[in-house]
Amino acid sequence: MTIRTVEVIRNEIRYGQRMAERTARRYRRLQTVGTFSAVVAGSGTLSALIPHMPAAVPIVSGVLMTFIGAALVAIRPADKAAANEADARRYAGLLVKYQRLGLAELDEALREVQVACAPEIEALRNVVYNDVVTEVGQPTHRVQLNRSERLIAALA
């Protein structure tokens, strides 16, 4: 069994908070892009009313709008973003009172928060780890991100 210190637990709290914040941001951006795309596709569908518009434009726009709308309903990014924002607030509350709690109480409180959290996005793990090690003043411990992780870091 490993011995956990207050600093290790504090860093786990920071990690959880950053993960929840980045995940929420990613879902908020997905919701924004999806809504914008659905509106644009809906406008293209209305182009069927214009007499000289090629027939393919409203058909493609209608299909696109259907798929985007279905994806937004199935994925529910706004709901997932709200859940992750609530998780970030839980971690922030724990971070505020971590100095007042003993090691055992702090560990138990962290476990309770972790159990209640929304699922993580696996691809964000290294990105969030880099955020935390930079925040605690250890930038030499950063992990090299691959291309997809750098893209996700930019999006989240």
Buried (B, 14 or more C-beta within 10 A) or exposed (E): EEEBEBEEBBBBBBBBBBBBBBBBBBBBBBBEBBBEBBEBBBEBBEEBEEEEEEEEBBEBBBEBBEEBBEBBEEBBBBEBBBBBBBBBEBBBBBBEEBEEBEEEEBBEBBEEBBEEBBEBBEBBBBBBBBBBBEEEEEEEEBEEBEEEBEEBBEBB
